[in-house]
Each structure stands twice: as structure tokens, then as C-alpha cells.
Amino acid sequence: MNTVKKIKMTPGEFLHQAKTLAHLPTLVEAIATRQVIQAQANDLSLDVTPQELQQAADLFRNMNQLHSTEATFSWLEKYQLSLDEFEEFIHGNILSHKVADHLFSDQVEPYFYEHRIVYEQAIFYEILFEDEDLALESFYAIAEEELSFSDVAHQYIQDKESRRIGGYRGVVSRKDLKPEISAAVFASKPPTLLKPILTAQGSHLILVEEIILAQLTESLKGQILNKLFTEWLKEEVQNIEIDFDVDNYAQANSDNDMTLAVMSG
């Protein structure tokens, strides 16, 4: 039966462990990112209202299934957060969204139209052959209606689940396909059977069912906004340096214990 074992650790030891586990650069980058966002929010005079804070906190609890006070306090204990620190955490998340929206919301639509082709999607079926001649033979058999694509899929697809659904790949984005396959698929006029396409993997026999032209949906707007914001943040963080005196901090706080709870058998 699992029991809870508590381990006491000073902040100095915690930082030492973070250093020797090579986790400190990740932590410092996260801190730098927060500082960049806060500085930009200050420059733009952006702030968070109590109502926004409450709504965001409620949403966070719902998304993390913290539906009771007990569940919420268990989560806070797990992450060593006080209620004030939890509020600070939510405040930072809101500011991040506000800064992203302020800086890049006007750039989303132009970016989409400039890169529209990237967001095109296709629905197709695929059979991968090791033998190029067999792929070509199967292509002609289907084209001349001697066999159906489903017949060939059930005969030659090795993966059980893929064979069960006849090689159905579902909705696939252009950017997720190899260039040689992407070029052929998106140049086709569905529904159509493509002549086998040779790649390093083998010979691909593809039945294209539909091409889905890109549309700027709310979901895609969010993806593009996040992409632009993330790229900007990465560049900004690279241009700053945090002078974090770990050794002096560790010495100054060596007498203050942290308690970590872990499960043991």
C-alpha cells in the first residue's frame, strides 16, 4: 500500500538539485518570459480586472477538474502555492493573452492569407507498398475496376487498425505530408486515384477523397495568434539576460525548509 513520505528540503538544496538536474535554464527562461510579458503589459497600460481574474480562475478550475474546495487546495498543495500566489499565476496568464491580442490580433488575417496554402487539408486513403511493381499493378487493377481500393487495402496493409478502416488517413494538413506526396495530393481533382508515389518509405498508393480549402475559423485564428506571439516571445527572451545569483540566494535561504510530499510503496 502506498504511503506519503515527507522530505524536507531547503531552498538552497532545491536550487542545487535544479542545477545538477540541468533544469535551471528552463526555469530561468520561464521567468524571463514572464518578465517580458509583464514589461510589455506595463508599456501598453494593460491590467486585469477583478471580474476577469475571477472568470479566469473559475475556467482554470473547471479545465483542471477542481470542482471542490478540497480538490482546489490539493492542487495548490501539490504546486506549493498559496491563494495569493495562485491569483498571481492566473493574473500572469490573463496578461499573456492580453499582450498577445494587443500585439498580434491585427496581424492574424494578413498572415493567414499570405500562408493560406499551408493550412489546406485533404481527406484520403493510403496503402504503402515496399514493392513498387506491386503498387503499380494494384493501381491499374483499381483503375480498371478489377479490384476496389478497399480490396487492395485489406490485402496489403500490415497494420491491423489501418487495414480495418481501409487505409483511411482522415483529415491531414498539407504541412504534415512529405513534399512529394503533398504536391500530388493537392494538385489532384478529387475523388481520384493517384499513380503510386515513390518515397524513401516505399511506394504510396493514394485515393484522394476531398481537398479542404483553408478558412480562417476562430480556432485557426487562435493557432496563428499563438504562433506569432510565441515567436515574438522567443526572440525577446533571447535578447535579455537574468542576473540570478543562485549561490548567494541558496546561502541566504539555507535555513528555511521546504516540505515535499512523495508517494512511496
C-alpha angles and dihedrals in degrees: 000000000000118000131187115252117191120214121194116217131174119228086246092057090044091055091045090054091047089053097047092045088053091238097120097086090056091050093047091049090052090050091048090050091053091049092051091051093047092048091049091048090053091050090051093043091237119162141167123246122218089246092054090048093052094046092049092047091050091048091049092051092049093049091050094043093244092150098151137049089244093054091048094051091047089055091048090050091050091055095037092240130150119211090259091051091048088053089050089051092052091043090056092050092052093048090051091056092045094050091047092050094046095049103038113018090096091051097054098082096045089047091051094052092046092051099028094127090062091063097052115118137199136203112215149145123235139195119188117209127191089201113067093197091053090051091052092046090051091048092057092044090056094041091053091045094241088125135013123237087246091056092053092044093054091048101047111023109101100194108088098215094045090047091051091058094041097250093304110171096182122209109349127183120231091237091058094059130083110259094246092051094042092053093052097042096049094043090056129097106227141259089048142130113232123217109251113286116215119219136154088273095057138265116331119209107195133187109197112209103175143354114217113206114218118261127186099244124173089256092053091046088057092049093050093045090051091048093052092045094047092050091049092048092050091053093046093049091051089058096057134066127205115215097213111173096202097171096052091045090051092050094047092050100036093114097053111092127214118202119218121189117211133175118244131181 
